[in-house]
Amino acid sequence: MTKRFLTWMTATALMATVAAGCVVEVTFTPLGSDFSVDGSWQINGATPTTSSCADAGISEVQMLFFDGSTQFVFDTFACTDGSFDTRPTKVLAFGSYTTQWRALNAAGGIVATGEMTPLVVTNQTHVTLAAVNFVVTPTFNPLGSDFSVDGMWQINGTAPTTPLCASAGIATVRMVFYDAAMTMHSFEGFTFACADGGFDSRPTPVLAYGSYTTRWQALDGTGTVIAQGDMTPLVVTNQTHVTLQPVNFLVTIPTTTRLTINLTYDIDPSSTMSDADCATAGVATIGYALRNAATTIIPPDTRSSHVACTSQLVYEEPTIVAGTYSILVDGYDALGEKMWTVTCTDLTVDDNEQATYNCALDLQASGG
């Protein structure tokens, strides 16, 4: 029995006495000591849980008694209780009443109500109230802490890379969920960079058990969906980890003549190439110039201006056309001292081809 009910039990009827005479005002109350009572409630046909109460937006459940137009709040219970029983304590008086269940949100607003139900008690020592089923459209939310999830995607049957994503016009990939009415919902934490190629939330569980419909979507830089996978059922009841069905985004990639040069850096002057990033190799800036077969420099020419060290240079039409190229690269440390000069040759690209080459910036090869 709640503290509020015990408080009500200390006062039977409210009375007001006026000095000029005796005027008694009795406020309706069903409280007494004739019979005990129990009752129960459900949410959408099921015993309430922390999750179902939260999804339905129900914080508390009230039992009310009515006498004509007068209302009396018998007691208020936590939604998750699911039921109450005052036995062995007798808390109500014999009489003829009308009862009603109410579901309240955290602010005290009414979320749902049961039917107005007659209750006539003349000699019983215990009564079970008519149960109520609060039918509430829950807030759709697949997020939770029951299981972790991983998944992967491809573009035209190929694992995505930064250049491929750029060519396909895909900036991000997201997984969306659909509720029972097939309304789409997207949630923070399920949007990824296209070039990631996949994700894995392990060891963190991020979803709640349930039955959902999911779909992969590919978005461009403005957030517009440009490709998507099939709508796929996802039913999880007790697994601790689930691998999502992979998706292959079919995208028409504009045909472009493109030359991509991946720069790999050496971290020592030995004859063995030791690949490293710019920082590890101690390379702060680079200067470079691309030449065609006629040794004509293809802009930009940064040998004198220098740019921040990078791991990739990309040229595409109309800057270049089909042909054979070479590139000269100078590397500089943080003090601006030249560390080496390397030239990579025989970089050939055909019309409408996306050619990629690795140019190893080797201290030993440069003689530096």
Secondary structure, 3 states (H helix, E strand, C coil): CCHHHHHHHCCCCCCCCCCCCCCCCCCCCCEEEEEEEEEEEEECCECCCHHHHHHHCCCEEEEEEEECCEEEEEEEEEHHHCEEECCCCCCECCEEEEEEEEEECCCCCEEEECCCEEEEECCCCEEECCCEEECCCCCCCCEEEEEEEEEEEEECCECCCHHHHHHHCCCEEEEEEECCCCCEECCCCCEEEHHHCEEECCCCCCECCEEEEEEEEEECCCCCEEEECCCEEEEECCCCEEECCCEEECCCCCCCCEEEEEEEECCCCCCCCCCECHHHHCCCEEEEEEECCCCCEECCCCCCCCEECCCEEEEECCCCCCEEEEEEEEEECCCCCEEEEEEEEEEEECCCCEEEEEEEECHHHHCC
